[in-house]
Structures are given as structure tokens and as C-alpha cells.
Amino acid sequence: MAHRLLARRIWTLSIKDISCHPASSATIAPSFSTSLQSATTRVSFLTPSRTLPRSLPHTSRRAVSFNVQDNEDFTERVINSELPVLVDFHAQWCGPCKILGPRLEKAVAKQKGRVAMAKVDIDDHTDLAIEYGVSAVPTVIAMRGGDVVDHFVGIKDDDELDSFVSKIIGQ
């Protein structure tokens, strides 16, 4: 698909350049080759540049938050985690969940890797929601060493979230 788009862009640029030149038979061929060269020059942003870095900087830190894929993923990344983990049980249709999610991610990010955050969609993982007694969303459960250490239901403001996260990591 990308190749087709690139070919179409080069073709349309070439056609525009040809149509802008006078229509004499002697100048059509040179203007056509010139227009191809100028079109190639115009799309040179697709070729690697020596002035730009070849790759993005790579960090070895894990992501602040992640979506739970299945029960095995939950066991591996939440229950067996060395870090404390906040588990955000949410739903796509839940308005308060859409407000709490970014606030919670911000509070976790402030801790700079001392706590992780797992997001569990209750519609996709009903079994996990039932197992942990989730009857309303949003529900946030704090786990350490595979054990539930605290939880809350509903929205909290930024200060309350910061204190909740700090309490979980032991500050």
C-alpha cells in the first residue's frame, strides 16, 4: 500500500511538472526526465538522512501501564510482579473510568518505575472481575506479592490518587 501511494505521488508530481512546460516536441523529453529528478528530490524525505538519528533512543524501563491480555498474562505480570501493581478494572462504556484512567496513569508515572499499573477491561475479562469481587467500575485494586493490599471504587482527585499510590509503595 505504501509503495502504491509513493508511486502515485511521484506520478502526479511528474505529470504536473510536464503539464507546466511548453508543449513543444523538442522539450518534452528533457522536461520529463528533469521532472522525474525533481520529483525524486521532493520525496527525498523518505530516504535516510545523515543529519537525523538513525534510530530512536531506546530505554530499558518497562511501560508505566499495560493492558492485561488473558489470565496467564495477569498471573505473570501482576501476581508474580516484584513491584506493587495497581489493577484498574474499567469498561469502555464507563464515563468515570475514562476520567480516572489518565489520572491514575499520571500518579503512577510520578513514581518513576516503583509501581506498575495493569488495566483490565471487565467486558473482556469477566472472570478476573468476578474473582476479585468487582461489582462496580471503576475499581482499583492494589496488589503486592500477589496479595490484595488495598482498593477503592469510584473516582478520586489527583491528590487522593497520589497519596493512595504513595501508601502502596510504602512512602
C-alpha atoms as one frame of an Amber mdcrd trajectory, in Angstrom:
protein
   0.000   0.000   0.000   2.814   2.417   0.870   4.513   1.636  -2.419   1.340
   2.428  -4.339   0.954   5.748  -2.539   4.583   6.644  -3.205   4.282   5.712
  -6.887   1.055   7.726  -7.186   2.683  10.766  -5.563   5.718  10.609  -7.847
   3.471  10.118 -10.892   1.224  13.078 -10.047   4.219  15.304  -9.342   5.777
  14.270 -12.669   2.554  14.896 -14.592   2.155  18.339 -13.016   5.717  19.279
 -13.996   5.185  18.088 -17.578   1.950  19.990 -17.956   3.572  23.216 -16.741
   6.185  23.205 -19.529   5.535  24.448 -23.065   4.209  21.761 -25.369   6.953
  21.519 -27.963   8.160  18.131 -29.072  11.795  19.085 -28.518  11.335  19.969
 -24.869   9.009  17.212 -23.698  11.642  14.532 -23.192  14.171  16.716 -21.318
  11.456  18.226 -19.109  10.115  14.763 -18.377  13.498  13.491 -17.169  14.048
  16.717 -15.243  10.626  16.437 -13.666  11.368  12.882 -12.544  14.591  14.057
 -10.955  12.864  16.959  -9.244  10.049  14.677  -8.068  12.598  12.254  -6.669
  14.289  15.152  -4.914  10.973  16.274  -3.461  10.283  12.898  -1.884  13.803
  12.507  -0.562  12.369  12.760   2.953  11.722   9.031   2.596  15.420   8.236
   2.334  17.563   8.169   5.494  19.358  11.401   6.265  22.794  11.687   7.805
  21.709  14.637   9.945  18.882  12.778  11.673  19.489   9.987  14.181  19.093
   6.548  12.633  17.001   5.183  15.490  15.004   6.461  18.383  16.616   6.329
  21.811  15.872   3.023  23.499  15.038   2.885  27.168  15.123  -0.295  29.170
  12.350   0.756  31.548   9.079  -1.083  31.357   5.924   0.743  30.391   4.082
   2.578  33.155   0.850   0.763  32.377  -0.224  -2.223  30.347  -3.418  -3.915
  29.245  -3.986  -7.412  30.586  -4.375  -9.834  27.671  -5.577 -13.012  29.453
  -5.398 -14.925  32.753  -1.845 -16.116  32.101  -0.749 -12.549  31.391  -2.425
 -11.388  34.610  -0.643 -14.084  36.613   2.724 -13.345  35.038   2.648  -9.548
  35.095   0.511  -8.799  38.157   0.541 -11.665  40.645   4.210 -12.596  40.053
   5.395  -8.974  39.821   8.232  -7.834  42.043   6.749  -4.324  42.037   3.468
  -3.319  43.628   0.774  -3.243  40.938  -2.369  -1.137  40.710  -5.061  -3.016
  38.815  -7.589  -0.707  37.168 -10.824  -2.586  36.428 -12.669  -0.483  33.848
 -15.068  -0.653  30.900 -15.135   1.143  27.551 -18.676   2.406  28.131 -17.892
   3.787  31.620 -17.615   7.590  31.731 -15.914   7.795  35.166 -13.389   5.160
  34.012 -12.359   7.454  31.161 -11.677  10.207  33.686  -9.897   8.054  36.272
  -7.623   6.158  33.840  -5.411   9.095  32.772  -5.301  10.460  36.337  -4.171
   7.097  37.646  -1.535   6.742  34.916  -0.222  10.193  35.825   0.007   9.273
  39.523   1.830   6.034  38.673   4.216   7.834  36.290   5.220  10.234  39.098
   6.633   7.240  40.990   9.200   6.641  38.211   9.061   2.861  37.999   8.407
   1.993  41.641   4.873   0.813  40.869   3.182  -0.699  37.818  -0.373  -0.356
  36.552  -2.443  -3.086  34.915  -5.648  -2.231  33.049  -8.368  -4.882  32.960
 -11.451  -4.397  30.780 -14.260  -6.129  32.694 -16.164  -6.884  29.497 -13.181
  -8.799  28.104 -12.096 -10.398  31.405 -15.279 -11.010  33.361 -13.672 -13.952
  35.176 -10.981 -11.708  36.697 -13.587  -9.141  37.742 -15.629 -11.845  39.488
 -12.546 -13.384  41.104 -11.577 -10.045  42.664 -15.120  -9.073  43.673 -15.531
  -6.166  41.272 -19.187  -5.138  41.294 -18.810  -1.549  40.027 -16.404   0.307
  37.805 -14.004   1.935  38.105 -12.453  -0.272  40.787  -8.746  -0.065  41.562
  -7.057  -2.860  43.487  -3.509  -2.552  44.816  -1.519  -5.780  44.865   1.873
  -6.594  46.326   3.397 -10.041  46.107   0.196 -11.456  44.641  -1.942 -10.281
  47.587  -4.567  -7.533  47.597  -3.367  -4.830  49.999  -5.909  -2.062  49.328
  -8.634  -0.966  46.936 -11.122   1.775  46.122 -14.206   2.176  43.961 -15.080
   5.340  42.007 -13.234   8.487  41.083 -10.581  10.174  43.202  -8.893  13.507
  42.608  -5.180  13.831  41.863  -4.105  14.398  45.481  -6.044  11.364  46.719
  -4.547   9.224  43.948  -1.027  10.415  44.756  -1.464   9.535  48.429  -3.001
   6.145  47.550  -0.065   5.269  45.274   2.478   6.533  47.817   0.857   4.421
  50.525   1.071   1.336  48.307   4.790   1.709  47.653   5.423   2.432  51.323
   6.299   6.123  51.369
